[in-house]
Amino acid sequence: MIDLVEDSGARVCELVQLKIGDIPSEYALLEALDKDDSRWEIELIRKGGRKLKLYFSSDVLLEARFYLKFRSALITARKITHPDYSPPDDLFLSEKTGLGLKSDSVSKIVSRLFKKIGVKRVGIHRIRAKFAIDTIDRILDEYLASGLGLEAGSAWVDTIIQQAAHLMGHRSTSSLKHYLHDALDRRLRMSRKHESLQVNRPGYRGGPLV
């Protein structure tokens, strides 16, 4: 579950919508990896009731297929004690009830996992925040690679935030602006540090270094 959220930026309420039929076959996923075509679209009801696509990588969906083995074992065990049990199509099932996991249950499970490894006060929403940071970093790097400058007031700043908002299912971009500003600040600090190292290099007299 954590990997799916980190990979796609899904909200918990979107994660629990995933069904068995949403996960491609192992053959299709392996074939996609061989072709370096590693993104899959899964359409879900996102915040606000809009039906939009989430994008998952093939390697993370392969991990979800490995989970299916545990899911099958859970179903088998439940049928022994509850002969009339009919499993739902939900991807993630509750070990206690055999029904699809609810959002609050997922949040509690993830929080317990973090607490178990000594990380306190961290929940699944922090994983989604990491997706926002990684997404903006990736889009920003693509823009910078094309030769654009780092000025915070540049026209392409809004474009980056809009692209990130689309992937995260946000109607408003306001909550993402500080992620972009942080990313720009990190790069500016790195650029200044690099320039400082060049200036302080023995024998440097200005101009390009060779």
C-alpha positions in Angstrom: 0.0 0.0 0.0 2.8 2.4 0.9 4.6 1.7 -2.4 1.3 2.3 -4.4 0.8 5.7 -2.7 4.4 6.7 -3.1 4.4 5.7 -6.8 1.0 7.3 -7.8 0.2 9.9 -5.2 -3.1 8.2 -4.5 -5.2 9.4 -1.6 -6.2 6.7 0.9 -9.8 7.0 -0.3 -8.6 6.3 -3.8 -6.3 3.4 -2.8 -9.2 1.4 -1.3 -11.1 1.7 -4.6 -8.6 -0.6 -6.3 -10.1 -3.9 -7.5 -8.5 -7.2 -8.5 -9.4 -6.4 -12.1 -7.4 -3.2 -12.1 -4.1 -5.0 -11.7 -2.6 -6.2 -15.1 -1.4 -9.7 -15.5 2.1 -10.6 -14.5 2.9 -11.4 -18.2 1.7 -7.9 -19.3 3.7 -6.2 -16.6 6.9 -8.1 -17.4 6.4 -7.4 -21.1 5.9 -3.7 -20.4 9.1 -3.6 -18.3 11.1 -5.2 -21.2 9.8 -2.5 -23.5 10.6 0.2 -21.0 6.9 1.1 -21.0 6.4 1.1 -17.3 3.4 3.3 -16.6 -0.2 2.0 -16.3 -3.4 4.1 -16.1 -6.1 3.1 -13.6 -9.3 5.2 -13.6 -10.7 5.9 -10.1 -13.1 8.3 -8.4 -10.9 11.1 -7.1 -11.6 13.9 -4.7 -14.7 15.9 -5.6 -16.3 12.9 -7.3 -14.3 13.3 -10.5 -13.4 10.1 -12.4 -9.7 10.6 -13.3 -6.7 8.4 -14.0 -3.9 7.5 -11.7 -0.5 6.4 -13.1 1.3 3.4 -11.6 4.7 1.9 -12.6 4.9 -1.7 -13.7 7.3 -2.7 -11.0 5.0 -1.5 -8.2 2.0 -3.2 -9.8 4.1 -6.4 -9.8 4.5 -6.0 -6.0 0.7 -5.8 -5.8 0.5 -9.1 -7.7 2.8 -10.7 -5.1 0.3 -9.4 -2.5 -2.4 -11.4 -4.3 -0.8 -14.6 -3.0 -1.3 -13.4 0.6 -4.9 -12.3 -0.3 -5.7 -15.8 -1.7 -4.4 -17.4 1.5 -6.5 -15.0 3.6 -9.6 -16.0 1.5 -8.9 -19.7 1.8 -8.5 -19.5 5.6 -11.7 -17.5 6.0 -13.7 -20.0 3.9 -12.7 -22.7 6.4 -14.3 -20.8 9.3 -17.0 -19.1 7.2 -18.2 -21.6 4.4 -20.6 -19.1 3.0 -18.0 -16.4 2.6 -17.8 -14.8 -0.8 -14.8 -12.4 -1.2 -15.4 -9.0 -2.6 -13.5 -7.6 -5.7 -11.5 -5.2 -3.5 -7.8 -5.5 -3.8 -7.1 -5.0 -0.1 -9.0 -7.1 2.3 -9.3 -7.0 6.1 -7.9 -10.0 7.9 -10.6 -9.7 10.5 -13.7 -9.3 8.4 -12.7 -10.5 4.9 -14.2 -7.3 3.6 -12.5 -4.5 1.7 -10.3 -2.3 3.8 -11.7 1.1 4.6 -9.7 4.3 4.5 -9.4 4.6 8.3 -8.2 1.0 8.6 -5.5 1.7 6.0 -4.3 4.8 7.9 -4.1 2.9 11.1 -2.2 0.0 9.5 0.4 2.3 8.0 0.8 4.4 11.2 1.4 1.2 13.2 4.0 0.1 10.6 5.9 3.4 11.0 5.6 3.2 14.8 7.0 -0.3 14.8 10.2 0.8 13.1 10.5 3.8 15.4 9.0 6.5 13.3 6.4 8.3 15.3 3.6 10.7 14.2 4.0 9.8 10.5 1.1 8.5 8.5 0.3 7.6 4.9 -0.4 11.3 4.1 3.3 11.9 4.5 3.9 9.4 1.8 1.6 11.3 -0.5 3.6 14.5 0.4 6.8 12.7 -0.7 5.1 12.0 -4.0 4.4 15.7 -4.4 8.1 16.5 -3.7 9.4 13.9 -6.0 7.0 14.8 -8.8 7.8 18.5 -8.7 11.6 17.7 -8.5 11.2 15.5 -11.6 9.2 18.0 -13.6 11.5 20.9 -12.5 14.6 18.9 -13.6 13.0 18.3 -17.0 12.4 22.1 -17.5 15.9 23.0 -16.3 17.4 20.4 -18.6 15.8 22.3 -21.5 17.9 25.4 -20.6 15.4 27.4 -18.6 16.6 29.6 -15.7 15.9 29.2 -12.0 14.0 32.5 -11.5 11.0 32.0 -9.2 8.9 34.4 -11.2 9.4 32.7 -14.5 6.2 32.0 -16.5 6.9 28.2 -16.5 6.5 28.1 -12.7 2.7 27.9 -12.9 3.0 25.2 -15.6 5.0 23.0 -13.3 2.6 23.3 -10.4 -0.4 22.7 -12.7 1.2 19.5 -14.0 1.9 18.3 -10.5 -1.6 19.2 -9.4 -3.1 17.2 -12.3 -1.1 14.1 -11.3 -2.2 14.5 -7.6 -5.8 15.2 -8.4 -5.8 18.7 -7.1 -8.2 21.3 -8.4 -6.2 24.1 -6.7 -2.5 24.5 -7.0 -2.1 26.7 -3.9 -1.1 23.8 -1.6 1.7 22.7 -3.9 3.4 26.1 -4.3 5.7 25.7 -1.3 7.0 22.4 -2.6 8.1 24.1 -5.8 9.6 27.1 -3.9 11.6 24.6 -1.7 12.8 22.8 -4.8 14.0 26.0 -6.4 15.7 27.1 -3.1 17.6 23.8 -2.9 18.8 24.2 -6.5 19.8 27.8 -6.0 21.8 26.9 -2.9 23.5 24.1 -4.7 24.3 26.4 -7.6 25.8 29.1 -5.3 27.8 26.4 -3.4 29.2 25.1 -6.7 30.1 28.7 -7.8 31.8 29.3 -4.5 33.9 26.1 -4.8 35.0 27.2 -8.3 36.0 30.7 -7.1 38.0 29.3 -4.2 39.8 26.8 -6.4 43.6 27.4 -6.5 44.6 29.0 -9.7 41.1 30.2 -10.6 41.2 33.7 -12.2 37.6 33.9 -13.4 35.9 32.7 -16.5 35.3 29.0 -17.4 37.4 26.4 -15.7 39.2 23.8 -17.9 
